[in-house]
Amino acid sequence: MRNLVPRPGGPAAVAAMAVLLPVAATTQETAEYPGPSPLPGLSAGTLDARYDAVRRDVARGLEAARRAGDEDRVRALSAFLRPDRRFLAFDARGRGRAVEVLGDLAAADRVAVVVPGADGSLNGFDGAKFAGGGSLALYREALRLSPGTRLAVVAWLGYDSPATLSTRVLTAGRATGAARELRRFLAGVRRVNGTAGVSLLCHSYGSVVCAKAAPHVSADDIALYGSPGTGVDRASDLRTTARVWAARSDGDWMELVPHVRFLGVGFGTDPVSPAFGARVFDAGDGPHSGYLQPGSTALRHLTLIALGRHQEIPHV
């Protein structure tokens, strides 16, 4: 991937990037999967009913995968149906959507919502670099750093994330719709638990989603990591009262992406630059997909943000 991305050089480099990245590099689902059933509105009183209803949708999706002979989807959804797992939303169509909760959402003192970037799918959901696997690593790290903590972690694959190898990842088109979905979801979280502190942990293209949602949601912290930019020039332009954090690991190829905007392509100012004005923290030396890897510096510091232990996070 590193060799596909031109070095910074202005609008021409962004245009070249759009040419280099093919329009479609994802495998299209050929099976006919059912859409989601009508769900109870998200609130404290309907939380268990919602978990049960979504579980039935996952089971329906699994049966469709078996009929279609889609072995990758069968493996993924079989894991979703383990007794210890709870989902607030699920859609088996296409690459799929899923929203999983780790911990007690209703009783939590803090809620961390992990917003993934490109290449999100049901088949890859549990991988270490994707929403589900990364959220589990963060939840376990929180229990290690703060035993007995009342933190709930949400793996929010609540939108159709673009493929890394596509022109859609270069524009805010997918992020605009995703931001509306994230706003609706966070409003539901507030109905379930109106007192918990909320952190948005936003990776890569997910940082574009969070930036678009930021003026319209109630959050204490927004962390942008591995970000291509947010579409605004400064953190203050996000029009949020949340603390805005930013980080990029030393091994992240995102450093080579031109941080400009030209004819709707690109996302502007680098969030880790002094000009942006975020609280920049150390993310170690891992790759673009390694921020939530167990044992990583980035995971530790993102977990401290989620726990509200800001004074323990070294700035750079």
TIPA-661646 format. One record per residue (C-alpha): residue number from 1; x, y, z. Coordinates in nm, 3 decimals. Layout:
N
<site nr="NUM" c1="X" c2="Y" c3="Z"/>
...
//
This chain:
316
<site nr="1" c1="0.000" c2="0.000" c3="0.000"/>
<site nr="2" c1="0.287" c2="0.238" c3="0.081"/>
<site nr="3" c1="0.408" c2="0.238" c3="-0.279"/>
<site nr="4" c1="0.065" c2="0.334" c3="-0.411"/>
<site nr="5" c1="0.048" c2="0.664" c3="-0.224"/>
<site nr="6" c1="0.231" c2="0.968" c3="-0.365"/>
<site nr="7" c1="0.433" c2="1.193" c3="-0.139"/>
<site nr="8" c1="0.276" c2="1.523" c3="-0.036"/>
<site nr="9" c1="0.280" c2="1.773" c3="-0.319"/>
<site nr="10" c1="-0.047" c2="1.962" c3="-0.339"/>
<site nr="11" c1="-0.367" c2="1.911" c3="-0.536"/>
<site nr="12" c1="-0.196" c2="1.733" c3="-0.824"/>
<site nr="13" c1="-0.082" c2="1.461" c3="-0.585"/>
<site nr="14" c1="-0.438" c2="1.411" c3="-0.462"/>
<site nr="15" c1="-0.564" c2="1.383" c3="-0.818"/>
<site nr="16" c1="-0.292" c2="1.129" c3="-0.892"/>
<site nr="17" c1="-0.399" c2="0.934" c3="-0.588"/>
<site nr="18" c1="-0.753" c2="0.909" c3="-0.723"/>
<site nr="19" c1="-0.618" c2="0.769" c3="-1.049"/>
<site nr="20" c1="-0.393" c2="0.518" c3="-0.879"/>
<site nr="21" c1="-0.664" c2="0.372" c3="-0.656"/>
<site nr="22" c1="-0.903" c2="0.148" c3="-0.852"/>
<site nr="23" c1="-1.274" c2="0.214" c3="-0.821"/>
<site nr="24" c1="-1.363" c2="-0.133" c3="-0.696"/>
<site nr="25" c1="-1.134" c2="-0.372" c3="-0.515"/>
<site nr="26" c1="-1.383" c2="-0.549" c3="-0.293"/>
<site nr="27" c1="-1.556" c2="-0.878" c3="-0.343"/>
<site nr="28" c1="-1.926" c2="-0.820" c3="-0.395"/>
<site nr="29" c1="-2.164" c2="-1.039" c3="-0.200"/>
<site nr="30" c1="-2.360" c2="-1.263" c3="-0.432"/>
<site nr="31" c1="-2.588" c2="-1.418" c3="-0.173"/>
<site nr="32" c1="-2.926" c2="-1.263" c3="-0.095"/>
<site nr="33" c1="-2.920" c2="-1.173" c3="0.271"/>
<site nr="34" c1="-3.224" c2="-1.052" c3="0.467"/>
<site nr="35" c1="-3.245" c2="-0.693" c3="0.580"/>
<site nr="36" c1="-3.277" c2="-0.610" c3="0.950"/>
<site nr="37" c1="-3.607" c2="-0.654" c3="1.128"/>
<site nr="38" c1="-3.786" c2="-0.357" c3="1.290"/>
<site nr="39" c1="-3.617" c2="-0.299" c3="1.625"/>
<site nr="40" c1="-3.732" c2="-0.146" c3="1.953"/>
<site nr="41" c1="-3.610" c2="0.211" c3="1.993"/>
<site nr="42" c1="-3.290" c2="0.230" c3="2.193"/>
<site nr="43" c1="-3.355" c2="0.318" c3="2.558"/>
<site nr="44" c1="-3.287" c2="0.181" c3="2.904"/>
<site nr="45" c1="-3.622" c2="0.001" c3="2.910"/>
<site nr="46" c1="-3.578" c2="-0.167" c3="2.570"/>
<site nr="47" c1="-3.209" c2="-0.259" c3="2.588"/>
<site nr="48" c1="-3.253" c2="-0.632" c3="2.655"/>
<site nr="49" c1="-3.533" c2="-0.661" c3="2.402"/>
<site nr="50" c1="-3.310" c2="-0.496" c3="2.145"/>
<site nr="51" c1="-3.025" c2="-0.736" c3="2.214"/>
<site nr="52" c1="-3.265" c2="-1.029" c3="2.169"/>
<site nr="53" c1="-3.414" c2="-0.894" c3="1.846"/>
<site nr="54" c1="-3.074" c2="-0.832" c3="1.690"/>
<site nr="55" c1="-2.960" c2="-1.178" c3="1.793"/>
<site nr="56" c1="-3.249" c2="-1.321" c3="1.593"/>
<site nr="57" c1="-3.139" c2="-1.114" c3="1.293"/>
<site nr="58" c1="-2.786" c2="-1.254" c3="1.324"/>
<site nr="59" c1="-2.931" c2="-1.607" c3="1.330"/>
<site nr="60" c1="-3.129" c2="-1.533" c3="1.015"/>
<site nr="61" c1="-2.817" c2="-1.402" c3="0.848"/>
<site nr="62" c1="-2.629" c2="-1.716" c3="0.948"/>
<site nr="63" c1="-2.893" c2="-1.937" c3="0.792"/>
<site nr="64" c1="-2.875" c2="-1.735" c3="0.470"/>
<site nr="65" c1="-2.497" c2="-1.771" c3="0.467"/>
<site nr="66" c1="-2.526" c2="-2.147" c3="0.508"/>
<site nr="67" c1="-2.776" c2="-2.170" c3="0.222"/>
<site nr="68" c1="-2.544" c2="-1.965" c3="0.003"/>
<site nr="69" c1="-2.236" c2="-2.168" c3="0.095"/>
<site nr="70" c1="-2.064" c2="-1.847" c3="0.213"/>
<site nr="71" c1="-1.816" c2="-2.009" c3="0.449"/>
<site nr="72" c1="-1.643" c2="-1.687" c3="0.555"/>
<site nr="73" c1="-1.974" c2="-1.534" c3="0.656"/>
<site nr="74" c1="-2.078" c2="-1.857" c3="0.831"/>
<site nr="75" c1="-1.765" c2="-1.844" c3="1.045"/>
<site nr="76" c1="-1.812" c2="-1.477" c3="1.128"/>
<site nr="77" c1="-2.179" c2="-1.499" c3="1.224"/>
<site nr="78" c1="-2.134" c2="-1.823" c3="1.418"/>
<site nr="79" c1="-1.892" c2="-1.630" c3="1.639"/>
<site nr="80" c1="-2.143" c2="-1.345" c3="1.673"/>
<site nr="81" c1="-2.392" c2="-1.590" c3="1.824"/>
<site nr="82" c1="-2.174" c2="-1.690" c3="2.117"/>
<site nr="83" c1="-2.374" c2="-1.650" c3="2.441"/>
<site nr="84" c1="-2.145" c2="-1.376" c3="2.575"/>
<site nr="85" c1="-2.193" c2="-1.139" c3="2.280"/>
<site nr="86" c1="-2.454" c2="-0.862" c3="2.248"/>
<site nr="87" c1="-2.534" c2="-0.651" c3="1.943"/>
<site nr="88" c1="-2.748" c2="-0.340" c3="1.914"/>
<site nr="89" c1="-2.765" c2="-0.341" c3="1.535"/>
<site nr="90" c1="-2.692" c2="-0.581" c3="1.252"/>
<site nr="91" c1="-2.737" c2="-0.589" c3="0.876"/>
<site nr="92" c1="-2.617" c2="-0.888" c3="0.675"/>
<site nr="93" c1="-2.656" c2="-0.725" c3="0.335"/>
<site nr="94" c1="-2.349" c2="-0.639" c3="0.129"/>
<site nr="95" c1="-2.031" c2="-0.614" c3="0.335"/>
<site nr="96" c1="-2.257" c2="-0.574" c3="0.637"/>
<site nr="97" c1="-2.300" c2="-0.358" c3="0.946"/>
<site nr="98" c1="-2.282" c2="-0.448" c3="1.315"/>
<site nr="99" c1="-2.279" c2="-0.262" c3="1.646"/>
<site nr="100" c1="-2.152" c2="-0.466" c3="1.943"/>
<site nr="101" c1="-2.149" c2="-0.372" c3="2.312"/>
<site nr="102" c1="-1.882" c2="-0.490" c3="2.557"/>
<site nr="103" c1="-1.968" c2="-0.428" c3="2.920"/>
<site nr="104" c1="-2.283" c2="-0.293" c3="3.084"/>
<site nr="105" c1="-2.400" c2="0.003" c3="2.875"/>
<site nr="106" c1="-2.675" c2="0.102" c3="3.118"/>
<site nr="107" c1="-2.456" c2="0.102" c3="3.430"/>
<site nr="108" c1="-2.131" c2="0.234" c3="3.280"/>
<site nr="109" c1="-1.956" c2="0.542" c3="3.414"/>
<site nr="110" c1="-1.786" c2="0.587" c3="3.078"/>
<site nr="111" c1="-1.868" c2="0.471" c3="2.725"/>
<site nr="112" c1="-1.609" c2="0.444" c3="2.448"/>
<site nr="113" c1="-1.737" c2="0.419" c3="2.089"/>
<site nr="114" c1="-1.483" c2="0.282" c3="1.841"/>
<site nr="115" c1="-1.550" c2="0.418" c3="1.491"/>
<site nr="116" c1="-1.354" c2="0.223" c3="1.228"/>
<site nr="117" c1="-1.225" c2="0.343" c3="0.895"/>
<site nr="118" c1="-1.207" c2="0.177" c3="0.556"/>
<site nr="119" c1="-1.260" c2="-0.191" c3="0.475"/>
<site nr="120" c1="-1.510" c2="-0.263" c3="0.752"/>
<site nr="121" c1="-1.709" c2="-0.582" c3="0.700"/>
<site nr="122" c1="-1.884" c2="-0.855" c3="0.892"/>
<site nr="123" c1="-1.632" c2="-1.111" c3="0.772"/>
<site nr="124" c1="-1.342" c2="-0.909" c3="0.915"/>
<site nr="125" c1="-1.525" c2="-0.764" c3="1.217"/>
<site nr="126" c1="-1.344" c2="-0.976" c3="1.476"/>
<site nr="127" c1="-0.997" c2="-0.920" c3="1.332"/>
<site nr="128" c1="-0.750" c2="-0.739" c3="1.556"/>
<site nr="129" c1="-0.734" c2="-0.436" c3="1.325"/>
<site nr="130" c1="-1.111" c2="-0.398" c3="1.280"/>
<site nr="131" c1="-1.397" c2="-0.271" c3="1.494"/>
<site nr="132" c1="-1.482" c2="-0.581" c3="1.694"/>
<site nr="133" c1="-1.135" c2="-0.720" c3="1.757"/>
<site nr="134" c1="-0.990" c2="-0.378" c3="1.836"/>
<site nr="135" c1="-1.275" c2="-0.294" c3="2.073"/>
<site nr="136" c1="-1.224" c2="-0.619" c3="2.260"/>
<site nr="137" c1="-0.854" c2="-0.538" c3="2.298"/>
<site nr="138" c1="-0.943" c2="-0.193" c3="2.434"/>
<site nr="139" c1="-1.198" c2="-0.337" c3="2.676"/>
<site nr="140" c1="-0.946" c2="-0.590" c3="2.809"/>
<site nr="141" c1="-0.679" c2="-0.321" c3="2.841"/>
<site nr="142" c1="-0.922" c2="-0.108" c3="3.042"/>
<site nr="143" c1="-0.985" c2="-0.398" c3="3.280"/>
<site nr="144" c1="-0.609" c2="-0.445" c3="3.314"/>
<site nr="145" c1="-0.537" c2="-0.077" c3="3.380"/>
<site nr="146" c1="-0.839" c2="-0.021" c3="3.601"/>
<site nr="147" c1="-0.980" c2="-0.344" c3="3.750"/>
<site nr="148" c1="-1.346" c2="-0.312" c3="3.833"/>
<site nr="149" c1="-1.389" c2="-0.015" c3="3.603"/>
<site nr="150" c1="-1.740" c2="0.050" c3="3.475"/>
<site nr="151" c1="-1.650" c2="0.111" c3="3.112"/>
<site nr="152" c1="-1.863" c2="-0.001" c3="2.819"/>
<site nr="153" c1="-1.700" c2="-0.023" c3="2.477"/>
<site nr="154" c1="-1.904" c2="-0.010" c3="2.158"/>
<site nr="155" c1="-1.768" c2="-0.146" c3="1.830"/>
<site nr="156" c1="-1.962" c2="0.073" c3="1.587"/>
<site nr="157" c1="-1.957" c2="-0.058" c3="1.232"/>
<site nr="158" c1="-2.279" c2="0.132" c3="1.174"/>
<site nr="159" c1="-2.209" c2="0.247" c3="0.819"/>
<site nr="160" c1="-2.093" c2="0.121" c3="0.481"/>
<site nr="161" c1="-1.725" c2="0.199" c3="0.511"/>
<site nr="162" c1="-1.539" c2="0.253" c3="0.183"/>
<site nr="163" c1="-1.270" c2="0.020" c3="0.056"/>
<site nr="164" c1="-0.915" c2="0.145" c3="0.095"/>
<site nr="165" c1="-0.860" c2="0.073" c3="-0.275"/>
<site nr="166" c1="-1.140" c2="0.292" c3="-0.404"/>
<site nr="167" c1="-1.198" c2="0.655" c3="-0.491"/>
<site nr="168" c1="-1.473" c2="0.672" c3="-0.225"/>
<site nr="169" c1="-1.209" c2="0.678" c3="0.047"/>
<site nr="170" c1="-1.084" c2="1.011" c3="-0.091"/>
<site nr="171" c1="-1.409" c2="1.203" c3="-0.040"/>
<site nr="172" c1="-1.653" c2="1.268" c3="0.243"/>
<site nr="173" c1="-1.950" c2="1.106" c3="0.065"/>
<site nr="174" c1="-1.971" c2="0.794" c3="0.283"/>
<site nr="175" c1="-1.884" c2="0.995" c3="0.595"/>
<site nr="176" c1="-2.181" c2="1.228" c3="0.558"/>
<site nr="177" c1="-2.438" c2="0.949" c3="0.583"/>
<site nr="178" c1="-2.232" c2="0.770" c3="0.848"/>
<site nr="179" c1="-2.228" c2="1.083" c3="1.065"/>
<site nr="180" c1="-2.608" c2="1.092" c3="1.064"/>
<site nr="181" c1="-2.618" c2="0.727" c3="1.172"/>
<site nr="182" c1="-2.362" c2="0.793" c3="1.447"/>
<site nr="183" c1="-2.561" c2="1.091" c3="1.575"/>
<site nr="184" c1="-2.877" c2="0.879" c3="1.596"/>
<site nr="185" c1="-2.691" c2="0.602" c3="1.773"/>
<site nr="186" c1="-2.534" c2="0.834" c3="2.030"/>
<site nr="187" c1="-2.873" c2="0.988" c3="2.102"/>
<site nr="188" c1="-2.991" c2="0.635" c3="2.181"/>
<site nr="189" c1="-2.690" c2="0.578" c3="2.407"/>
<site nr="190" c1="-2.788" c2="0.889" c3="2.600"/>
<site nr="191" c1="-3.139" c2="0.750" c3="2.644"/>
<site nr="192" c1="-2.990" c2="0.430" c3="2.783"/>
<site nr="193" c1="-2.740" c2="0.609" c3="3.006"/>
<site nr="194" c1="-2.762" c2="0.983" c3="3.043"/>
<site nr="195" c1="-2.474" c2="1.029" c3="3.288"/>
<site nr="196" c1="-2.178" c2="0.838" c3="3.143"/>
<site nr="197" c1="-1.887" c2="1.023" c3="2.990"/>
<site nr="198" c1="-1.858" c2="0.943" c3="2.619"/>
<site nr="199" c1="-1.540" c2="0.909" c3="2.414"/>
<site nr="200" c1="-1.530" c2="0.870" c3="2.035"/>
<site nr="201" c1="-1.222" c2="0.679" c3="1.920"/>
<site nr="202" c1="-1.200" c2="0.737" c3="1.546"/>
<site nr="203" c1="-0.957" c2="0.555" c3="1.318"/>
<site nr="204" c1="-0.855" c2="0.664" c3="0.969"/>
<site nr="205" c1="-1.164" c2="0.737" c3="0.756"/>
<site nr="206" c1="-1.365" c2="0.703" c3="1.078"/>
<site nr="207" c1="-1.211" c2="1.034" c3="1.185"/>
<site nr="208" c1="-1.390" c2="1.200" c3="0.892"/>
<site nr="209" c1="-1.715" c2="1.046" c3="1.018"/>
<site nr="210" c1="-1.655" c2="1.171" c3="1.373"/>
<site nr="211" c1="-1.563" c2="1.518" c3="1.251"/>
<site nr="212" c1="-1.892" c2="1.551" c3="1.064"/>
<site nr="213" c1="-2.087" c2="1.425" c3="1.367"/>
<site nr="214" c1="-1.894" c2="1.631" c3="1.624"/>
<site nr="215" c1="-2.103" c2="1.952" c3="1.624"/>
<site nr="216" c1="-2.421" c2="1.755" c3="1.684"/>
<site nr="217" c1="-2.325" c2="1.503" c3="1.955"/>
<site nr="218" c1="-2.250" c2="1.519" c3="2.324"/>
<site nr="219" c1="-1.902" c2="1.377" c3="2.383"/>
<site nr="220" c1="-1.627" c2="1.437" c3="2.638"/>
<site nr="221" c1="-1.338" c2="1.325" c3="2.418"/>
<site nr="222" c1="-1.282" c2="1.273" c3="2.046"/>
<site nr="223" c1="-0.961" c2="1.092" c3="1.949"/>
<site nr="224" c1="-0.852" c2="1.099" c3="1.583"/>
<site nr="225" c1="-0.583" c2="0.844" c3="1.505"/>
<site nr="226" c1="-0.431" c2="0.741" c3="1.174"/>
<site nr="227" c1="-0.639" c2="1.022" c3="1.026"/>
<site nr="228" c1="-0.623" c2="1.148" c3="0.667"/>
<site nr="229" c1="-0.769" c2="1.478" c3="0.789"/>
<site nr="230" c1="-1.116" c2="1.577" c3="0.897"/>
<site nr="231" c1="-1.238" c2="1.824" c3="0.636"/>
<site nr="232" c1="-1.176" c2="2.123" c3="0.865"/>
<site nr="233" c1="-0.866" c2="2.335" c3="0.919"/>
<site nr="234" c1="-0.859" c2="2.347" c3="1.298"/>
<site nr="235" c1="-0.990" c2="2.149" c3="1.591"/>
<site nr="236" c1="-1.197" c2="2.452" c3="1.691"/>
<site nr="237" c1="-1.380" c2="2.425" c3="1.358"/>
<site nr="238" c1="-1.531" c2="2.096" c3="1.477"/>
<site nr="239" c1="-1.760" c2="2.309" c3="1.697"/>
<site nr="240" c1="-1.751" c2="2.067" c3="1.987"/>
<site nr="241" c1="-1.693" c2="2.107" c3="2.359"/>
<site nr="242" c1="-1.511" c2="1.771" c3="2.362"/>
<site nr="243" c1="-1.138" c2="1.746" c3="2.416"/>
<site nr="244" c1="-0.993" c2="1.673" c3="2.070"/>
<site nr="245" c1="-0.697" c2="1.432" c3="2.060"/>
<site nr="246" c1="-0.484" c2="1.325" c3="1.765"/>
<site nr="247" c1="-0.209" c2="1.071" c3="1.704"/>
<site nr="248" c1="-0.025" c2="0.898" c3="1.426"/>
<site nr="249" c1="0.218" c2="0.612" c3="1.480"/>
<site nr="250" c1="0.567" c2="0.629" c3="1.333"/>
<site nr="251" c1="0.495" c2="0.328" c3="1.111"/>
<site nr="252" c1="0.169" c2="0.463" c3="0.964"/>
<site nr="253" c1="0.173" c2="0.518" c3="0.585"/>
<site nr="254" c1="-0.090" c2="0.789" c3="0.636"/>
<site nr="255" c1="0.201" c2="1.028" c3="0.689"/>
<site nr="256" c1="0.258" c2="1.015" c3="0.312"/>
<site nr="257" c1="-0.097" c2="1.114" c3="0.217"/>
<site nr="258" c1="-0.127" c2="1.477" c3="0.099"/>
<site nr="259" c1="-0.321" c2="1.674" c3="0.360"/>
<site nr="260" c1="-0.498" c2="1.905" c3="0.117"/>
<site nr="261" c1="-0.844" c2="1.950" c3="-0.029"/>
<site nr="262" c1="-0.901" c2="2.001" c3="-0.401"/>
<site nr="263" c1="-1.228" c2="1.973" c3="-0.593"/>
<site nr="264" c1="-1.386" c2="1.765" c3="-0.316"/>
<site nr="265" c1="-1.090" c2="1.527" c3="-0.290"/>
<site nr="266" c1="-0.885" c2="1.503" c3="0.030"/>
<site nr="267" c1="-0.950" c2="1.617" c3="0.388"/>
<site nr="268" c1="-0.721" c2="1.910" c3="0.459"/>
<site nr="269" c1="-0.508" c2="1.986" c3="0.763"/>
<site nr="270" c1="-0.320" c2="1.701" c3="0.928"/>
<site nr="271" c1="-0.477" c2="1.654" c3="1.275"/>
<site nr="272" c1="-0.134" c2="1.593" c3="1.435"/>
<site nr="273" c1="0.006" c2="1.922" c3="1.298"/>
<site nr="274" c1="0.043" c2="2.220" c3="1.535"/>
<site nr="275" c1="-0.183" c2="2.421" c3="1.303"/>
<site nr="276" c1="-0.477" c2="2.191" c3="1.376"/>
<site nr="277" c1="-0.457" c2="2.245" c3="1.750"/>
<site nr="278" c1="-0.549" c2="1.900" c3="1.886"/>
<site nr="279" c1="-0.392" c2="1.738" c3="2.192"/>
<site nr="280" c1="-0.131" c2="1.521" c3="2.020"/>
<site nr="281" c1="-0.033" c2="1.204" c3="2.204"/>
<site nr="282" c1="0.225" c2="0.931" c3="2.151"/>
<site nr="283" c1="0.100" c2="0.638" c3="1.941"/>
<site nr="284" c1="0.422" c2="0.437" c3="1.925"/>
<site nr="285" c1="0.565" c2="0.290" c3="1.607"/>
<site nr="286" c1="0.302" c2="0.043" c3="1.485"/>
<site nr="287" c1="0.143" c2="0.023" c3="1.139"/>
<site nr="288" c1="-0.173" c2="0.199" c3="1.020"/>
<site nr="289" c1="-0.381" c2="-0.104" c3="1.118"/>
<site nr="290" c1="-0.209" c2="-0.159" c3="1.454"/>
<site nr="291" c1="-0.340" c2="0.113" c3="1.685"/>
<site nr="292" c1="-0.557" c2="-0.129" c3="1.885"/>
<site nr="293" c1="-0.311" c2="-0.417" c3="1.885"/>
<site nr="294" c1="-0.268" c2="-0.568" c3="2.235"/>
<site nr="295" c1="0.046" c2="-0.439" c3="2.402"/>
<site nr="296" c1="0.082" c2="-0.134" c3="2.179"/>
<site nr="297" c1="0.154" c2="0.218" c3="2.302"/>
<site nr="298" c1="-0.142" c2="0.347" c3="2.104"/>
<site nr="299" c1="-0.382" c2="0.101" c3="2.268"/>
<site nr="300" c1="-0.268" c2="0.203" c3="2.616"/>
<site nr="301" c1="-0.313" c2="0.572" c3="2.549"/>
<site nr="302" c1="-0.648" c2="0.534" c3="2.373"/>
<site nr="303" c1="-0.765" c2="0.327" c3="2.669"/>
<site nr="304" c1="-0.657" c2="0.602" c3="2.910"/>
<site nr="305" c1="-0.861" c2="0.849" c3="2.704"/>
<site nr="306" c1="-1.160" c2="0.614" c3="2.727"/>
<site nr="307" c1="-1.113" c2="0.587" c3="3.104"/>
<site nr="308" c1="-1.083" c2="0.964" c3="3.148"/>
<site nr="309" c1="-0.730" c2="0.934" c3="3.289"/>
<site nr="310" c1="-0.599" c2="1.222" c3="3.081"/>
<site nr="311" c1="-0.317" c2="1.323" c3="3.311"/>
<site nr="312" c1="-0.140" c2="0.991" c3="3.243"/>
<site nr="313" c1="-0.119" c2="1.045" c3="2.867"/>
<site nr="314" c1="0.215" c2="1.183" c3="2.746"/>
<site nr="315" c1="0.182" c2="1.458" c3="2.487"/>
<site nr="316" c1="0.424" c2="1.497" c3="2.197"/>
//
